Amino acid sequence: MPPPIAPAARLRADLDRLADEVGAVAFGLPSVEQEGRRERRDHTVSVARDYLIPRLGDPDAPLLVVVAGPTGSGKSTLVNSLAEKEVSSPGALRPTTRDPVVWCHTRHADRYSEIGGVPCTVVADDHPLLEDIALVDTPDIDSYVAEHRRLTTRILRQADVVIFLTSAQRYADAVPWQVLGEVDERGSVVVYVLNRLSRRASGAVSDYAALLRRHGLETGDIYAIQEQRVRGESGLLPAKSVAKILGRLRELADHRREVVSEVTERAARHVVESARRTAADVGAQDSERKRLEAVVDRIYADAQEELTGELDRGALVRREVVDRWSERVGTGEVARWIRGSASWLRGVADRLAGRPAAVVDEMEREARRELTQAVTSRLGRAARAVSTAWDVDEEIRSLVTPDLRVIGESTEAEVERVIDAWLASLTRLVEEEAPGRFRAARVASTGMNAAAVGTILALFAATGGISGAEVGVAAGAAAAQQAALEQILGRAAARSLSGSARDGLLGSIGQIFDSEADRYRRILEAASDPLARAAAIEEAAGAVERESEAFHAQ
């Protein structure tokens, strides 16, 4: 039987899994919200991987106390004064500290050659305070050197305790609040120090405390250091000026295990809460994807509905083309062959007897050309409509590549292929609907072609394109041709044939419309994270929550 897994190991394993799930979220769908979501994702992963997992794996390590603050606030002077010697070089040139400096015990020097991947200068000695703490002087968080803030932020993610140092002149500056907010959320112990306080600024401490509270930060004690001359070449503050801060550090060192437990518990709780917000962000992104997808669906559905309406009105194929078809089979103008009777189809069959292939082939070529143009023109308008709709959103506009502004490269060829298959299916439809009636009919030898031609004429003939006195006559064109088909095929078969031909054409074309819309759906899907990712994050967060409660209750 394998040995039981230690509680800390289980918690670390669950944290690692949660970091994997959160880190796998890409947030690739363009949106004004995504930058903030990605920052939260990265912060969650960082707290888990940069702080919690290593800290839980090394609970006996000294407390890492990070001194941070704006440029010129006196961070190096404070570190030197606490050490009672020069550890970090202060100076008048700002920013002074360009690389992190770690003051630690000789026995622990190897731990701190780098912190969070940031190379550090290590100053080691045997000061008794260093048995349980290591003190880090960091670059500023607000100077013109952006790299300084990046380095300090990475080190702060490792901190058990943060001494946040600012001056009476700088405490209201805007820059530090985001840094302080992240430190506070993550659960580190924060020691606030207000430096260079003049005797006339006695209200600065209470004002600073009120400002911290307005930003939602727990203040605790704020340690004030009066403005005064430094002593010696190293620029040390008098011992009494830093005595309370030193006392606070000794108190934390004496309760190192309790501090680590409290900080890791708060950090784990924060990771769980932040991960769940990321899960909610995945859901919000999915809603944004669906909104954009709905635009695509509506545009292509409208285009298909327009095409269907024109087919049913007889306006899909140009009127002169339908007239030409009727001339080729000897039926005259559309308005004339409406006046015929059920013998019309037999007449068509007779006239096709000597030349069915030529007539049908010519009609099929024209039908292919007309229908291809009708379908591709609507697909082109739909592509432009989607592009225009997405262009309105400055963020989403980046998804609209040139190929998405027009129909797909092979779409026209696919439209032709589908229409060819539909035309070829008409004769087969006739055979399926009324083979017995054709065997008994006088037009058996050419009836199949006649019925196919009649079906094309009946399907595309109506009032579209006719004006003036012809409208009243032509309004019944489709009904007249349907009646002719019914006479020779039988009512049920004729109606089934016409309906099947119409449905077959619209169904085949509908697949192309859906395929074209899929180009945009695929873009959205590729840019978005699957909704299942949110459920996986929730499950992993729940496991961390349970293990953390069990571990910290020991």
C-alpha positions in Angstrom: 0.0 0.0 0.0 1.5 3.4 -1.0 2.1 5.9 1.8 -0.6 8.5 2.2 -0.1 11.8 0.4 0.7 14.6 2.8 -1.9 17.4 3.0 0.5 20.0 1.7 1.3 17.8 -1.3 -2.4 17.3 -2.1 -3.0 21.0 -1.9 0.0 21.7 -4.1 -1.2 19.2 -6.7 -4.6 20.7 -6.7 -3.2 24.2 -7.1 -1.0 23.0 -10.0 -4.1 21.5 -11.7 -6.0 24.8 -11.2 -3.2 26.8 -12.6 -3.1 24.5 -15.6 -6.9 25.0 -16.2 -6.8 28.8 -15.7 -3.6 29.2 -17.7 -5.1 27.2 -20.7 -7.7 30.0 -21.2 -6.6 32.1 -24.2 -9.2 34.9 -24.2 -8.5 35.3 -27.9 -11.9 36.7 -29.0 -11.3 40.5 -29.5 -13.1 42.5 -26.9 -12.4 45.6 -24.8 -12.8 43.3 -21.7 -10.1 40.8 -22.8 -7.0 42.6 -21.6 -8.4 42.8 -18.0 -9.4 39.1 -18.2 -6.0 38.1 -19.4 -4.4 40.1 -16.6 -6.6 38.4 -14.0 -5.8 35.0 -15.5 -2.1 35.6 -15.4 -2.3 37.0 -11.9 -4.2 33.9 -10.7 -1.6 31.5 -12.2 1.2 33.6 -10.8 -0.1 33.5 -7.2 -0.5 29.8 -7.5 2.8 29.0 -9.2 5.1 31.7 -8.1 4.0 31.9 -4.4 1.7 29.2 -3.1 3.2 26.0 -4.6 6.8 26.8 -3.7 5.9 28.3 -0.3 3.8 25.2 0.6 6.7 23.1 -0.5 9.2 24.9 1.7 7.3 26.0 4.8 10.5 26.4 6.9 12.1 29.0 4.7 12.5 32.5 6.2 9.8 35.0 5.7 10.5 37.0 2.6 10.1 40.6 3.5 10.0 42.9 0.4 10.5 46.7 0.8 8.7 48.4 -2.0 7.6 51.9 -2.9 7.9 54.9 -5.2 11.3 56.3 -6.3 13.1 58.4 -3.7 10.9 57.3 -0.8 13.9 56.1 1.2 13.7 52.3 0.7 17.5 51.7 0.7 18.0 54.0 3.7 15.4 52.1 5.6 17.0 48.7 4.8 20.4 50.0 5.8 19.0 51.5 9.0 17.3 48.2 9.9 20.6 46.3 9.2 22.7 49.0 10.9 25.1 49.0 8.0 25.1 49.7 4.3 23.4 46.8 2.5 21.9 48.8 -0.4 23.5 51.9 -1.8 21.3 55.0 -1.4 22.0 58.1 -3.5 20.7 61.4 -4.9 20.4 60.1 -8.5 16.9 58.8 -9.2 16.1 56.0 -9.5 18.9 54.7 -7.2 18.2 51.0 -6.7 18.3 49.4 -10.2 18.7 45.8 -9.1 17.1 44.0 -6.1 19.3 43.6 -3.1 18.7 40.8 -0.6 19.9 41.0 3.0 19.8 37.4 4.4 21.5 35.0 6.7 24.7 33.4 5.5 23.0 29.9 5.8 20.3 31.0 3.4 22.4 32.9 0.8 22.0 30.3 -1.9 18.2 30.7 -1.8 18.2 34.2 -3.0 20.5 34.5 -6.0 17.2 35.0 -7.8 13.7 35.6 -6.7 10.8 34.9 -9.1 13.3 34.6 -11.9 14.8 38.0 -11.1 18.6 38.0 -10.5 19.4 39.6 -7.1 22.5 40.9 -5.3 22.9 39.0 -2.1 24.4 40.5 1.1 24.7 37.8 3.8 25.6 38.0 7.4 24.8 36.4 10.8 22.4 39.0 12.2 20.0 37.1 14.5 16.9 38.7 12.8 17.9 36.9 9.6 17.3 33.4 11.1 13.6 33.8 10.2 13.4 36.6 7.7 15.1 37.8 4.5 14.8 41.5 3.6 14.7 42.6 -0.1 15.3 46.2 -1.3 13.6 46.6 -4.7 13.6 49.0 -7.6 10.9 51.7 -7.6 7.4 51.1 -8.9 6.8 54.5 -10.5 9.8 55.9 -12.2 10.3 56.4 -16.0 12.1 53.0 -16.1 9.2 50.6 -16.8 11.5 47.6 -16.3 11.9 48.5 -12.6 8.2 48.1 -11.9 8.1 44.8 -13.8 11.0 43.4 -11.7 9.5 44.6 -8.4 6.1 43.2 -9.3 7.6 39.8 -9.9 9.4 39.9 -6.6 6.3 41.1 -4.8 4.6 37.9 -5.9 7.0 35.9 -3.8 6.5 38.1 -0.7 5.2 36.9 2.7 5.5 40.4 4.1 5.6 43.7 2.2 6.9 46.9 3.8 5.3 49.6 1.6 7.3 52.8 2.0 6.2 56.2 0.8 6.9 59.7 1.8 4.7 62.5 3.1 5.0 64.1 -0.3 4.2 61.0 -2.4 1.6 59.0 -0.5 -1.4 60.3 -2.6 0.2 59.5 -6.0 -1.9 57.3 -8.2 0.6 54.7 -9.4 1.1 52.6 -6.3 -2.6 51.7 -5.8 -2.7 48.9 -8.3 0.4 47.3 -6.9 -0.9 47.7 -3.3 -4.3 46.3 -4.4 -2.7 43.1 -5.8 -0.5 42.6 -2.7 -3.5 43.0 -0.4 -5.7 40.7 -2.5 -3.1 38.0 -2.5 -3.0 38.0 1.3 0.6 39.2 2.1 1.1 41.0 5.4 1.5 44.7 4.6 3.5 47.1 6.9 2.8 50.7 5.9 5.6 53.2 6.5 5.2 56.9 5.9 8.7 58.5 5.6 10.1 62.0 5.8 7.2 63.3 7.9 7.6 67.0 8.9 6.5 68.3 12.2 3.9 70.4 10.5 2.4 67.4 8.7 1.0 65.7 11.8 -2.3 65.0 10.0 -0.6 63.1 7.2 -0.8 59.7 9.0 -4.6 59.9 9.5 -5.0 61.2 6.0 -3.0 58.4 4.6 -5.0 55.9 6.6 -8.2 57.3 5.3 -6.9 57.1 1.7 -5.9 53.4 2.2 -9.4 52.6 3.5 -11.0 54.4 0.5 -9.0 52.0 -1.7 -10.3 49.0 0.3 -7.0 48.3 2.0 -6.6 47.1 5.6 -4.3 49.6 7.3 -3.3 48.3 10.7 -0.6 50.4 12.2 1.1 53.0 10.0 4.7 53.6 11.0 5.8 57.2 10.7 9.5 58.3 10.3 10.2 62.0 10.9 12.2 64.0 8.5 15.7 64.2 9.9 19.4 64.1 9.2 20.9 60.7 8.5 24.1 59.7 10.3 27.4 58.4 9.1 28.7 57.9 5.6 26.1 55.1 5.0 23.3 57.5 5.6 21.6 55.5 8.5 18.6 56.8 10.4 18.8 56.9 14.1 18.0 53.5 15.7 15.0 55.0 17.5 13.4 56.1 14.2 13.2 52.5 13.0 12.8 50.8 16.4 9.0 50.1 16.0 9.4 48.8 12.5 12.3 46.5 13.7 10.0 45.4 16.6 7.3 44.5 14.1 9.7 42.4 12.0 10.9 40.6 15.1 7.3 39.9 16.1 6.6 38.4 12.6 9.8 36.4 12.7 8.9 35.0 16.1 5.6 33.7 14.7 6.9 32.7 11.3 4.9 29.5 11.0 1.7 31.2 11.9 2.4 34.0 9.5 3.1 31.6 6.7 -0.1 29.6 7.4 -2.2 32.8 7.5 -0.7 34.2 4.3 -1.0 30.9 2.4 -4.6 30.5 3.5 -5.5 34.0 2.3 -3.6 33.4 -0.9 -5.3 30.1 -1.6 -8.7 31.8 -1.0 -7.8 34.6 -3.4 -6.7 32.1 -6.0 -10.0 30.2 -5.8 -12.0 33.5 -6.0 -9.9 34.8 -8.9 -10.1 31.5 -10.7 -13.9 31.5 -10.4 -14.0 35.0 -11.9 -11.9 33.6 -14.8 -14.5 30.9 -15.2 -17.2 33.6 -15.3 -15.1 35.5 -17.8 -15.1 32.4 -20.0 -18.9 32.3 -19.8 -19.1 36.1 -20.7 -16.8 35.5 -23.6 -19.0 32.7 -24.8 -22.0 35.1 -24.7 -20.0 37.6 -26.8 -19.3 34.8 -29.3 -22.9 33.9 -29.5 -23.9 37.5 -30.0 -21.5 37.7 -33.0 -22.6 34.3 -34.3 -26.3 35.5 -34.1 -25.4 38.4 -36.4 -24.0 35.9 -38.9 -27.0 33.5 -38.6 -29.5 36.3 -39.0 -27.8 37.8 -42.1 -27.5 34.4 -43.9 -31.0 33.4 -42.8 -32.4 36.7 -44.3 -30.4 36.1 -47.5 -31.8 32.6 -47.8 -35.3 33.8 -47.0 -35.0 36.4 -49.7 -34.0 33.8 -52.2 -36.9 31.5 -51.2 -39.4 34.4 -51.6 -38.1 35.2 -55.1 -38.3 31.6 -56.1 -41.9 31.3 -54.9 -42.8 34.6 -56.7 -41.2 33.5 -59.9 -38.6 36.3 -59.7 -35.5 34.2 -59.1 -34.8 33.5 -62.7 -35.1 36.4 -65.1 -38.4 36.6 -67.0 -36.7 36.8 -70.4 -34.9 33.5 -69.7 -38.2 31.7 -68.7 -39.8 33.1 -71.9 -36.9 31.8 -73.9 -37.3 28.3 -72.3 -41.0 28.3 -73.2 -40.2 29.3 -76.8 -37.8 26.4 -77.2 -40.4 23.9 -76.3 -43.0 25.6 -78.5 -45.3 27.0 -75.9 -44.8 30.7 -76.8 -44.8 33.6 -74.4 -45.5 32.8 -70.7 -48.7 34.7 -70.9 -49.8 32.6 -73.9 -49.0 29.1 -72.6 -51.0 29.8 -69.5 -54.1 29.6 -71.6 -53.4 26.0 -72.6 -55.0 23.0 -71.0 -53.8 19.7 -69.6 -52.7 18.8 -73.2 -49.9 21.3 -72.8 -47.5 18.7 -71.3 -48.3 16.2 -74.0 -47.6 18.9 -76.6 -44.3 19.6 -75.0 -43.5 15.8 -75.1 -44.4 15.7 -78.8 -42.2 18.6 -79.6 -39.3 17.2 -77.6 -39.6 13.8 -79.3 -37.0 14.6 -82.0 -34.7 16.7 -80.0 -35.1 16.2 -76.2 -31.4 16.1 -75.4 -30.5 19.4 -77.1 -33.4 21.3 -75.6 -33.0 19.9 -72.1 -29.2 20.4 -72.2 -29.6 24.0 -73.2 -32.2 24.6 -70.5 -29.9 23.0 -67.9 -27.0 25.2 -69.0 -29.1 28.4 -68.7 -30.6 27.2 -65.4 -27.2 26.5 -64.0 -26.0 29.9 -65.0 -29.0 31.8 -63.8 -29.3 30.0 -60.5 -25.5 30.2 -59.8 -25.6 33.9 -60.4 -28.7 34.3 -58.2 -27.2 32.3 -55.3 -23.6 33.7 -55.5 -24.8 37.3 -55.6 -26.8 36.8 -52.4 -23.9 35.0 -50.8 -21.7 37.9 -51.7 -24.1 40.4 -50.2 -24.3 38.3 -47.1 -20.5 38.3 -46.7 -20.4 42.1 -47.1 -23.2 42.5 -44.6 -21.4 40.4 -42.0 -18.1 42.3 -42.6 -19.9 45.6 -42.3 -21.6 44.5 -39.0 -18.4 43.3 -37.5 -16.5 46.4 -38.7 -18.7 48.5 -36.4 -16.9 47.0 -33.4 -13.3 48.3 -33.4 -12.1 45.2 -31.6 -13.9 42.6 -33.7 -12.8 44.3 -36.9 -9.4 42.6 -36.5 -11.1 39.3 -37.2 -12.4 40.4 -40.6 -9.6 39.3 -43.0 -10.0 40.1 -46.8 -11.1 36.6 -47.6 -14.1 37.0 -45.2 -15.4 40.1 -47.1 -16.2 38.0 -50.2 -17.6 34.5 -50.8 -15.3 31.5 -50.3 -12.7 30.8 -52.9 -14.4 27.5 -54.0 -18.0 28.5 -53.3 -19.1 29.4 -56.8 -17.8 26.0 -58.1 -19.7 24.3 -55.2 -22.9 26.2 -56.1 -22.5 25.0 -59.7 -22.0 21.4 -58.6 -25.1 21.5 -56.3 -27.3 23.0 -59.0 -26.0 20.4 -61.6 -26.9 17.6 -59.1 -30.4 19.2 -58.6 -31.1 19.4 -62.3 -29.9 15.8 -62.8 -32.3 14.8 -60.0 -35.4 16.1 -61.8 -35.8 13.1 -64.1 -35.2 10.7 -61.3 -37.9 12.5 -59.3 -40.3 12.0 -62.2 -39.4 8.3 -62.3 -40.0 8.0 -58.5 -43.3 9.9 -58.4 -45.3 8.4 -61.3 -43.6 5.7 -63.3 -46.8 3.7 -63.9 -48.6 6.7 -65.4 -45.8 7.2 -67.9 -45.9 3.6 -69.0 -49.6 4.1 -69.8 -49.2 7.5 -71.3 -48.9 8.3 -75.0 -45.7 10.4 -74.1 -43.9 7.4 -72.4 -40.8 7.7 -74.7 -40.3 11.4 -74.0 -42.5 11.9 -70.9 -39.6 12.0 -68.4 -37.9 14.8 -70.2 -41.2 16.6 -70.8 -42.0 16.4 -67.1 -38.5 17.6 -66.2 -38.8 20.6 -68.5 -42.4 21.2 -67.3 -41.2 21.1 -63.7 -38.5 23.7 -64.4 -41.0 25.9 -66.2 -43.6 25.5 -63.5 -41.1 26.1 -60.7 -39.7 29.4 -62.1 -42.8 30.9 -63.8 -45.0 33.4 -61.9 -45.6 37.1 -62.0 -42.0 38.2 -61.6 -40.8 40.4 -64.4 -44.2 40.8 -66.1 -45.9 44.1 -66.0 -49.0 45.9 -67.4 -51.9 43.9 -68.9 -50.0 40.6 -68.6 -49.9 40.6 -64.8 -53.5 39.4 -64.4 -52.9 36.5 -66.8 -49.5 35.6 -65.6 -50.5 35.6 -62.0 -51.9 32.1 -62.5 -48.9 30.8 -64.4 -47.6 28.5 -61.7 -51.1 27.2 -61.0 -51.7 26.5 -64.7 -48.5 24.6 -65.1 -49.2 22.7 -61.9 -52.6 21.7 -63.3 -51.0 20.5 -66.5 -48.6 18.3 -64.5 -51.5 17.0 -62.5 -53.4 16.0 -65.6 -50.7 13.8 -66.9 -49.1 12.6 -63.7 -52.0 12.6 -61.3 -52.7 15.3 -58.7 -50.8 13.6 -55.8 -47.7 12.8 -57.9 -47.6 16.2 -59.6 -47.8 18.1 -56.4 -45.3 15.8 -54.8 -43.0 16.3 -57.8 -43.2 20.1 -57.7 -42.8 20.2 -54.0 -39.9 17.8 -54.0 -38.1 19.8 -56.8 -38.6 23.0 -54.8 -37.5 21.5 -51.5 -34.5 19.8 -53.1 -33.3 23.0 -54.7 -33.7 25.0 -51.5 -32.3 22.3 -49.3 -29.1 22.0 -51.5 -28.7 25.8 -51.6 -29.3 26.0 -47.9 -26.4 23.8 -47.2 -24.1 26.2 -49.1 -25.5 29.2 -47.2 -24.8 27.3 -44.0 -21.3 26.4 -45.2 -20.6 30.0 -46.0 -21.8 31.1 -42.5 -19.6 28.4 -41.0 -16.5 30.4 -42.2 -17.4 33.1 -39.7 -18.5 30.6 -37.0 -15.1 28.8 -37.3 -13.3 32.1 -36.8 -15.3 32.9 -33.7 -14.9 29.4 -32.3 -11.1 29.4 -32.9 -10.8 32.8 -31.1 -13.0 31.7 -28.2 -12.4 29.2 -25.4 -14.9 26.3 -25.1 -17.5 26.8 -22.4 -16.4 23.4 -20.9 -13.2 25.2 -19.8 -15.3 27.2 -17.3 -16.7 24.0 -15.8 -13.2 22.5 -15.5 -11.9 25.6 -13.7 -14.9 25.5 -11.3 -14.2 21.9 -10.5 -10.5 22.5 -9.9 -11.2 25.6 -7.8 -13.6 23.6 -5.6 -10.8 21.0 -5.0 -8.3 23.7 -4.0 -10.9 25.2 -1.7 -11.6 21.9 0.1 -7.9 21.0 0.4 -6.9 24.4 1.6 -9.6 24.4 4.3 -8.5 20.9 5.5 -4.8 21.8 5.4 -5.1 25.1 7.2 -7.4 23.7 9.8 -4.6 21.4 11.1 
